[in-house]
Amino acid sequence: MSVGAGILGREAVLTIAGQPIAGVTTKGLSIANEAVDVSSDDSSGYRELMAQSGMSTLDLSISGVTKNLELMRSCIVNASKIYAFTLTYTDGSIVAFDGFFSTLSQTGESDTAFTFDAAFQSSGAYTFTPGA
C-alpha cells in the first residue's frame, strides 16, 4: 500500500534575492486574511463578511544552524530591510514576495552549534505560481 506524496522540508527551497540562505533547517509560512464585517440591521442578527479581505499578510519564519554571518550582516548593515523572497516547492510551485526583515536572534552554547531564528513580514502583494 502506498502512502500519499508529501514534501520534505529540505526539498522546499528558500532564496533571498536569488541566493539560498545557508544553514536553514526549518521554514514556516503563514498567510492570513483579515475579515471585513459588513453586518447591519438587515443581517437579521447574523454576521455578514465581505468576500474580499481587508488586509492580507504573509509571514515567514526560518531557523537553522549558523554557517556564516550573512543574515546578521544584512540585518545590521543594509539600510533597506526589504528583500525579494522565493519559496519553491518540489512540484515547481512558487510563492514569491517582498519581505521586511523583522527579527533575528542567534544562540550558541559552548558545546553545540550556533543557531539562528529569523522572521520576515510581507510588504505589498505576494504571488503563488502553480507548478507542474
Secondary structure, DSSP 8 states (H G I E B T S, - for coil): --------GGGSEEEETTEE-TTEEEEEEEEEE---B---GGGTT---B-SS-S-EEEEEEEEEE-SSSHHHHHHHH-S--EEEEEEE-TTS-EEEEEEEEEEEEEE--TTS--EEEEEEEE-S--EEE---
